[in-house]
Amino acid sequence: MRAGQRIKDFTTGSIIGHLLEFSAPLFFGNLLQALYNTVDSIWVGRFLGHQALGAVSLSFPIVFTLISLAIGLSLATTILVSQYFGAGDKDMMHKTIYSSIAFIGVLGLLMSFLGTATHRRLLMLVNAPEDVMPEAAGYLAIYSAGLAFTFLYNVLGAIYRGLGDSRTPVTVLVYATILNMILDPMMIFGVFPFPAMGVAGAAWATVASQALSVVLLFRWIHSIGVPIGADRASVKRLLNMDGSIVRSILRIGLPAGAQQALVALSGMAVIWIVNSFGSTVLAAFGAAVRLDQFALMPSMSISMAVSAIVGQNIGAGKMERVRETVTSASTLGCAIALVVASLALLKPMLLMSPFSSDDRVLAVGSEYLRIVGLSYIPFALMFVTNGAIRGAGDTIPTMLNTMASLWLVRVPLAWILSRIPAFGARGIWIAIASAQVVGMALSRLYYAGGKWKNRAVSVSPGQPSPSRSNGGVNPGDAEDRSWQ
């Protein structure tokens, strides 16, 4: 199926069908993206030792902090594109696409420079152990140099998703992940034509794979009706950023980016606390967090699907379908989270074994999974609700929710409990699980209040959208007034 044929109209048809069809590729894409760093961790942890695994693990929250702006602004792009698509406003949709690529691409270049210039200072901020610092510095410097590709991949993927195409970004990630898996051992251990680079080789493999994903997404973007190429007209469109659209991207994206930054910074704060227990606990934590990523991916993928579906239906003025989306997504997310949590609780040692053969690393990581696994269902509910709120363009409340759950619960509780001898590092894991429960409660309370329903960008609250040029909305498709 060509990418252009994958554009989906979510304002009609089965909600649960749309959720499954759209979130499945997103899950697979998130899975592949997580494999970038996970493959790095497995290779270095198994063959280069726990200090090398600690170096890669230490870099992850720092990298996530640096790319948090890209994640937030790209989410704004998905919201705007999906709402303009839902309202049938093709001109504003195209202007949003061009302005987003140009604006976020420039920010990516700036972040690459910033990350490369400050990587050692960032590692010192998280109290990097001395036996990990040299390899962590090399890995982080190289990874930071490629952040421009990460920014561009995020915004291009956001455009495809806003138009209902979650498959093309996944197809691209398949190619990129295969390249990463091939290059990792070649660059780490030195297979012709590459010298042996150790941990640095893992970083170079990841950057090369990310560059490939950007090239392919640009190459295929015209097939979803976006006329971007290597010609002068395309360059002119990209350079001619629309100020009002950039302001909308910032208005929606900055709170979302700040939310991601708060998550990342809290991760750095937790890493700082973990580092006080030494490189073995750091290695176990890093491996367990990688597994955490995989466990939480179904919920994150469903949340992204909810944002796109809610965005289109709000743009079309169909609020009853918004409510149905949240109900169906909550049921689906909890069912999957229950299965994943059961695996984490019952077989944690099996899950940890690919990362290390060190008994201490395996024991600490297993304890993490048993404790944090209890919070997977609350996490699923929180992400579904946040996805709906963000789909309406209301991103400030989710940012405040994140600030409260992470910085008023996770970080201080992790510090307090970890200082108590009876808890030790276990106190950090308890704090992480507790924060996710609090976040779920706050998110559901705000959603129940209903203020997010009046935050739509492309249509006025309470008004049906204009008839769409693609015929997807009938004149009688008006908003359900019971939601007012």
C-alpha positions as CSV (number, residue, x, y, z in Angstrom):
1,M,0.0,0.0,0.0
2,R,1.4,3.4,-1.0
3,A,1.9,6.0,1.8
4,G,-0.7,8.3,0.2
5,Q,-3.3,5.6,0.5
6,R,-2.7,5.3,4.2
7,I,-4.2,8.7,5.2
8,K,-7.1,7.9,7.5
9,D,-10.4,9.7,8.2
10,F,-11.1,9.0,11.9
11,T,-14.4,11.0,11.9
12,T,-16.4,8.0,10.6
13,G,-16.2,4.2,11.2
14,S,-15.4,2.0,14.2
15,I,-13.5,3.7,17.0
16,I,-12.0,0.5,18.3
17,G,-11.0,-0.4,14.8
18,H,-9.3,2.9,14.3
19,L,-7.5,2.6,17.7
20,L,-6.2,-0.9,16.8
21,E,-5.3,-0.1,13.2
22,F,-3.5,3.2,14.1
23,S,-1.9,2.2,17.4
24,A,-0.5,-1.1,16.2
25,P,2.0,0.5,13.8
26,L,2.8,3.2,16.4
27,F,3.6,0.4,18.9
28,F,5.8,-1.4,16.4
29,G,7.5,2.0,15.6
30,N,8.1,2.8,19.3
31,L,9.4,-0.8,19.7
32,L,11.9,-0.3,16.9
33,Q,12.9,3.1,18.1
34,A,13.5,1.7,21.6
35,L,15.6,-1.0,20.1
36,Y,18.1,1.6,19.0
37,N,19.3,2.1,22.6
38,T,18.4,-1.3,23.8
39,V,20.5,-3.1,21.2
40,D,23.4,-0.7,22.3
41,S,22.8,-1.7,25.9
42,I,22.8,-5.5,25.2
43,W,26.0,-5.4,23.1
44,V,28.0,-3.3,25.5
45,G,26.5,-4.9,28.7
46,R,27.2,-8.4,27.5
47,F,30.6,-7.9,26.0
48,L,32.1,-4.7,27.4
49,G,31.1,-5.0,31.1
50,H,28.8,-3.3,33.5
51,Q,30.8,0.0,33.4
52,A,30.1,0.2,29.7
53,L,26.4,-0.6,30.3
54,G,26.4,2.2,32.9
55,A,27.8,4.6,30.4
56,V,25.0,4.0,27.9
57,S,22.4,4.0,30.7
58,L,23.7,7.3,32.1
59,S,23.4,9.0,28.8
60,F,19.7,8.1,28.2
61,P,18.0,10.6,30.5
62,I,20.3,13.4,29.3
63,V,19.5,12.6,25.7
64,F,15.8,12.5,26.5
65,T,16.1,15.9,28.1
66,L,17.8,17.3,25.0
67,I,15.1,16.0,22.7
68,S,12.1,16.8,24.9
69,L,11.6,20.0,23.0
70,A,11.4,18.1,19.7
71,I,8.8,15.7,21.2
72,G,6.6,18.5,22.5
73,L,6.7,20.6,19.3
74,S,6.2,17.5,17.1
75,L,3.1,16.7,19.2
76,A,1.8,20.2,18.4
77,T,2.4,19.5,14.7
78,T,0.3,16.3,14.9
79,I,-2.5,18.2,16.8
80,L,-2.6,21.1,14.3
81,V,-2.3,18.9,11.2
82,S,-5.0,16.5,12.4
83,Q,-7.4,19.3,13.3
84,Y,-6.9,21.2,10.0
85,F,-7.3,17.9,8.2
86,G,-10.5,17.2,10.2
87,A,-11.8,20.7,9.3
88,G,-10.9,20.3,5.6
89,D,-8.6,23.3,5.6
90,K,-5.9,22.1,3.2
91,D,-4.1,25.5,2.9
92,M,-3.5,25.8,6.7
93,M,-2.6,22.1,6.9
94,H,0.2,22.6,4.3
95,K,1.4,25.9,5.9
96,T,1.6,24.0,9.2
97,I,3.6,21.2,7.7
98,Y,6.2,23.6,6.0
99,S,6.5,25.8,9.1
100,S,6.9,22.9,11.4
101,I,9.7,21.2,9.4
102,A,11.6,24.5,9.1
103,F,11.2,25.6,12.7
104,I,11.9,22.3,14.4
105,G,14.7,21.5,12.0
106,V,16.6,24.7,12.9
107,L,16.0,24.0,16.6
108,G,17.5,20.5,16.0
109,L,20.7,22.1,14.7
110,L,20.9,24.4,17.7
111,M,20.4,21.5,20.1
112,S,23.1,19.4,18.4
113,F,25.5,22.2,19.0
114,L,24.4,22.7,22.6
115,G,24.6,19.0,23.5
116,T,28.0,18.5,21.9
117,A,29.4,21.6,23.6
118,T,28.1,20.8,27.1
119,H,28.1,17.0,27.3
120,R,30.7,16.7,30.0
121,R,29.1,19.3,32.2
122,L,25.7,17.4,31.8
123,L,27.3,14.2,33.0
124,M,28.8,16.0,36.0
125,L,25.4,17.3,36.9
126,V,24.1,13.7,37.3
127,N,27.0,12.7,39.5
128,A,28.5,10.3,37.0
129,P,30.7,7.6,38.7
130,E,34.4,8.1,37.8
131,D,34.7,4.6,36.3
132,V,31.9,5.4,33.9
133,M,32.6,9.0,32.9
134,P,35.2,8.5,30.0
135,E,33.0,6.1,28.0
136,A,29.8,8.0,28.9
137,A,31.3,11.3,27.6
138,G,32.3,9.8,24.3
139,Y,28.9,8.2,23.8
140,L,27.0,11.3,24.7
141,A,29.1,13.6,22.6
142,I,28.5,11.5,19.4
143,Y,24.8,11.0,20.1
144,S,24.4,14.8,20.7
145,A,26.0,15.5,17.3
146,G,23.2,13.6,15.6
147,L,20.3,15.3,17.5
148,A,19.3,17.3,14.4
149,F,18.3,14.0,12.8
150,T,16.2,13.1,15.9
151,F,14.4,16.4,15.7
152,L,13.6,16.0,12.0
153,Y,12.5,12.4,12.4
154,N,10.1,13.5,15.1
155,V,8.5,16.3,13.1
156,L,8.2,14.2,9.9
157,G,6.7,11.3,11.8
158,A,4.2,13.8,13.5
159,I,3.1,15.0,10.1
160,Y,2.4,11.5,8.8
161,R,0.5,10.7,12.0
162,G,-1.6,13.8,11.9
163,L,-2.8,12.7,8.5
164,G,-3.7,9.3,9.8
165,D,-0.7,7.5,8.4
166,S,1.1,5.6,11.2
167,R,2.6,2.9,9.0
168,T,5.1,4.9,6.9
169,P,7.2,6.1,9.9
170,V,7.2,2.4,11.0
171,T,8.4,1.2,7.6
172,V,11.2,3.7,7.8
173,L,12.1,2.5,11.3
174,V,12.3,-1.1,10.1
175,Y,15.1,-0.1,7.7
176,A,16.8,2.1,10.3
177,T,16.7,-0.5,13.0
178,I,18.1,-3.2,10.7
179,L,21.0,-0.8,9.8
180,N,21.6,-0.1,13.5
181,M,21.7,-3.9,14.3
182,I,24.2,-4.4,11.5
183,L,26.4,-1.4,12.4
184,D,26.4,-1.9,16.1
185,P,28.8,-5.0,16.3
186,M,30.8,-3.8,13.3
187,M,31.6,-0.4,14.9
188,I,31.8,-1.6,18.5
189,F,34.3,-4.5,17.8
190,G,35.9,-3.3,14.6
191,V,34.7,-5.1,11.5
192,F,36.1,-3.9,8.1
193,P,35.9,-1.1,7.2
194,F,35.4,0.3,10.7
195,P,38.0,0.4,13.6
196,A,37.1,-0.9,17.0
197,M,35.4,2.0,18.8
198,G,33.7,0.4,21.8
199,V,30.9,2.3,23.3
200,A,31.5,5.2,20.9
201,G,30.8,2.8,18.0
202,A,27.3,2.1,19.4
203,A,26.6,5.9,19.3
204,W,27.8,6.2,15.7
205,A,25.6,3.3,14.7
206,T,22.6,5.0,16.2
207,V,23.3,8.4,14.5
208,A,23.7,6.7,11.1
209,S,20.4,4.9,11.5
210,Q,18.6,8.1,12.5
211,A,20.0,9.9,9.5
212,L,18.6,7.1,7.2
213,S,15.1,7.5,8.7
214,V,15.1,11.2,8.0
215,V,16.2,10.7,4.4
216,L,13.5,8.1,3.7
217,L,10.7,10.1,5.3
218,F,11.7,13.2,3.2
219,R,11.8,11.0,0.1
220,W,8.3,9.6,0.6
221,I,6.5,12.7,2.0
222,H,5.2,13.7,-1.4
223,S,3.1,10.5,-1.5
224,I,0.8,11.8,1.2
225,G,0.0,15.0,-0.7
226,V,2.8,17.2,0.7
227,P,4.7,18.8,-2.2
228,I,8.2,18.9,-0.8
229,G,11.2,18.0,-2.9
230,A,14.7,19.2,-3.6
231,D,13.5,22.0,-5.9
232,R,13.8,25.7,-5.3
233,A,10.0,26.1,-4.7
234,S,10.1,23.6,-1.8
235,V,13.0,25.4,-0.2
236,K,11.2,28.7,-0.5
237,R,8.1,27.2,1.1
238,L,10.2,25.8,4.0
239,L,12.0,29.1,4.6
240,N,8.8,31.2,4.5
241,M,7.7,30.2,7.9
242,D,4.2,31.4,8.9
243,G,4.5,33.4,12.1
244,S,1.0,32.6,13.3
245,I,1.5,28.9,12.9
246,V,4.9,29.0,14.7
247,R,3.1,30.8,17.6
248,S,0.5,28.0,17.6
249,I,3.2,25.4,17.6
250,L,4.9,27.1,20.5
251,R,1.6,27.7,22.4
252,I,0.7,24.0,22.2
253,G,4.2,22.5,21.9
254,L,6.1,24.3,24.6
255,P,3.9,23.0,27.5
256,A,4.1,19.6,26.0
257,G,7.9,20.0,25.5
258,A,8.2,21.3,29.1
259,Q,6.2,18.2,30.2
260,Q,8.7,16.0,28.4
261,A,11.6,18.0,29.9
262,L,10.2,17.7,33.4
263,V,10.0,13.9,32.8
264,A,13.6,13.9,31.5
265,L,14.9,16.2,34.3
266,S,13.3,14.0,36.9
267,G,15.0,11.1,35.3
268,M,18.3,12.9,35.6
269,A,17.5,13.6,39.3
270,V,16.7,10.0,39.9
271,I,19.9,9.0,38.1
272,W,21.8,11.3,40.5
273,I,20.3,9.5,43.4
274,V,20.9,6.0,41.8
275,N,24.5,6.9,41.2
276,S,25.1,7.2,44.9
277,F,24.7,3.4,45.1
278,G,27.5,2.8,42.6
279,S,27.9,1.5,39.0
280,T,26.4,-1.9,39.6
281,V,23.0,-0.5,40.7
282,L,23.3,2.1,37.9
283,A,23.7,-0.7,35.3
284,A,20.8,-2.6,36.8
285,F,18.6,0.5,36.8
286,G,19.6,1.3,33.2
287,A,18.7,-2.2,31.9
288,A,15.4,-2.2,33.9
289,V,14.4,1.2,32.5
290,R,15.0,-0.2,29.0
291,L,12.5,-3.0,29.8
292,D,10.2,-0.4,31.3
293,Q,10.1,1.3,27.9
294,F,8.9,-1.8,26.3
295,A,6.3,-2.4,29.0
296,L,4.9,1.1,28.7
297,M,4.9,1.3,24.9
298,P,1.4,-0.1,24.3
299,S,0.0,2.7,26.5
300,M,2.1,5.4,24.8
301,S,1.1,4.1,21.4
302,I,-2.6,4.1,22.3
303,S,-2.2,7.6,23.7
304,M,-0.7,8.9,20.4
305,A,-3.6,7.2,18.5
306,V,-6.1,8.9,20.9
307,S,-4.5,12.3,20.2
308,A,-4.8,11.9,16.4
309,I,-8.4,10.5,16.6
310,V,-9.6,13.1,19.1
311,G,-7.9,15.9,17.1
312,Q,-9.7,14.9,13.9
313,N,-13.1,14.5,15.6
314,I,-12.8,17.8,17.5
315,G,-12.0,19.4,14.1
316,A,-15.1,17.9,12.7
317,G,-17.2,18.8,15.7
318,K,-18.0,15.2,16.7
319,M,-17.6,15.2,20.5
320,E,-19.6,12.0,21.0
321,R,-16.9,10.1,19.1
322,V,-14.3,11.8,21.4
323,R,-16.0,10.3,24.5
324,E,-16.2,6.9,22.8
325,T,-12.5,7.0,21.9
326,V,-11.5,7.6,25.5
327,T,-13.7,4.8,26.9
328,S,-12.5,2.3,24.3
329,A,-8.9,3.3,24.6
330,S,-9.0,3.0,28.4
331,T,-10.4,-0.5,28.2
332,L,-7.8,-1.6,25.6
333,G,-4.9,0.0,27.5
334,C,-5.8,-1.6,30.8
335,A,-6.1,-5.0,29.3
336,I,-2.7,-4.8,27.7
337,A,-1.1,-3.3,30.8
338,L,-2.4,-6.2,32.9
339,V,-0.7,-8.7,30.7
340,V,2.6,-6.8,30.7
341,A,2.5,-6.2,34.5
342,S,1.9,-9.9,35.1
343,L,5.1,-10.7,33.1
344,A,7.1,-8.1,34.9
345,L,5.9,-9.4,38.3
346,L,6.3,-13.1,37.6
347,K,9.4,-13.4,35.3
348,P,11.6,-10.4,36.0
349,M,14.9,-12.4,36.0
350,L,14.1,-13.8,32.6
351,L,13.5,-10.3,31.2
352,M,16.8,-8.9,32.7
353,S,19.0,-11.8,31.6
354,P,19.8,-10.5,28.0
355,F,21.5,-7.4,29.5
356,S,24.0,-8.9,31.9
357,S,25.3,-12.1,33.5
358,D,26.2,-10.3,36.7
359,D,24.1,-11.8,39.5
360,R,23.9,-8.5,41.5
361,V,22.8,-6.6,38.4
362,L,20.1,-9.2,37.7
363,A,18.8,-9.1,41.3
364,V,18.5,-5.3,41.5
365,G,16.9,-5.0,38.1
366,S,14.4,-7.8,39.0
367,E,13.4,-6.0,42.2
368,Y,12.8,-2.8,40.2
369,L,10.5,-4.6,37.7
370,R,8.5,-6.3,40.6
371,I,7.8,-2.9,42.2
372,V,7.3,-0.6,39.2
373,G,5.3,-3.3,37.4
374,L,2.5,-2.6,39.9
375,S,2.0,0.8,38.4
376,Y,1.6,-0.2,34.7
377,I,-2.3,-0.1,34.8
378,P,-2.5,3.4,36.3
379,F,0.1,4.5,33.8
380,A,-2.1,3.2,30.9
381,L,-5.1,5.2,32.2
382,M,-3.1,8.3,32.7
383,F,-1.7,8.2,29.1
384,V,-5.1,7.6,27.5
385,T,-6.5,10.6,29.3
386,N,-3.6,12.8,28.5
387,G,-3.8,11.8,24.9
388,A,-7.4,13.0,24.7
389,I,-6.6,16.3,26.5
390,R,-3.6,16.9,24.2
391,G,-5.7,16.0,21.1
392,A,-7.9,19.0,22.0
393,G,-4.7,21.2,22.0
394,D,-4.9,21.7,25.8
395,T,-1.3,20.9,26.8
396,I,-0.8,23.1,29.9
397,P,-2.8,20.9,32.3
398,T,-0.8,17.7,31.4
399,M,2.4,19.7,32.0
400,L,1.2,20.7,35.4
401,N,0.1,17.2,36.2
402,T,3.6,15.9,35.3
403,M,5.2,18.6,37.4
404,A,3.2,17.6,40.4
405,S,3.6,13.8,40.1
406,L,7.3,13.9,39.3
407,W,8.6,16.8,41.3
408,L,6.3,16.7,44.3
409,V,6.2,12.9,44.5
410,R,8.8,10.9,42.6
411,V,12.0,12.9,43.1
412,P,11.5,14.0,46.8
413,L,10.1,10.5,47.8
414,A,13.0,8.8,46.0
415,W,15.5,10.9,47.9
416,I,13.8,10.4,51.3
417,L,13.2,6.6,51.0
418,S,16.6,5.9,49.6
419,R,18.2,7.5,52.6
420,I,16.4,5.1,54.9
421,P,18.6,2.0,55.4
422,A,15.7,-0.4,55.4
423,F,14.8,0.8,51.8
424,G,18.0,1.8,50.1
425,A,17.7,1.7,46.3
426,R,14.3,0.0,46.7
427,G,12.9,3.3,47.9
428,I,13.7,4.8,44.5
429,W,11.6,2.1,42.8
430,I,8.7,2.7,45.2
431,A,8.8,6.4,44.5
432,I,8.7,5.8,40.7
433,A,5.6,3.6,41.0
434,S,3.9,6.0,43.4
435,A,4.3,9.0,41.1
436,Q,2.6,7.1,38.3
437,V,-0.5,6.4,40.5
438,V,-0.7,10.1,41.5
439,G,-0.3,11.2,37.9
440,M,-3.2,9.0,36.8
441,A,-5.5,10.4,39.5
442,L,-4.7,14.0,38.6
443,S,-5.2,13.4,34.9
444,R,-8.6,11.7,35.3
445,L,-9.8,14.5,37.6
446,Y,-9.0,17.2,35.0
447,Y,-10.6,15.2,32.2
448,A,-13.8,14.7,34.2
449,G,-14.0,18.5,34.7
450,G,-14.4,19.0,30.9
451,K,-12.6,22.3,30.4
452,W,-10.3,20.7,27.7
453,K,-13.3,20.5,25.4
454,N,-13.1,24.2,24.6
455,R,-9.5,24.3,23.5
456,A,-9.8,23.2,19.9
457,V,-7.5,25.1,17.5
458,S,-9.2,24.8,14.1
459,V,-12.8,25.3,15.1
460,S,-14.6,27.4,17.6
461,P,-15.9,25.6,20.7
462,G,-19.5,24.4,20.2
463,Q,-19.4,24.9,16.4
464,P,-19.5,22.2,13.8
465,S,-16.6,22.2,11.4
466,P,-17.0,23.3,7.8
467,S,-17.7,20.7,5.2
468,R,-14.5,19.1,4.1
469,S,-13.2,19.1,0.6
470,N,-12.8,15.3,0.8
471,G,-16.4,14.8,1.6
472,G,-15.7,13.1,4.9
473,V,-18.2,15.2,6.9
474,N,-21.9,15.5,6.1
475,P,-23.8,18.8,6.6
476,G,-25.7,17.2,9.5
477,D,-22.6,16.1,11.5
478,A,-22.8,18.5,14.4
479,E,-21.5,18.3,17.9
480,D,-23.4,16.5,20.6
481,R,-24.7,19.3,22.8
482,S,-24.9,17.1,25.8
483,W,-21.1,17.6,26.1
484,Q,-21.5,21.4,26.6
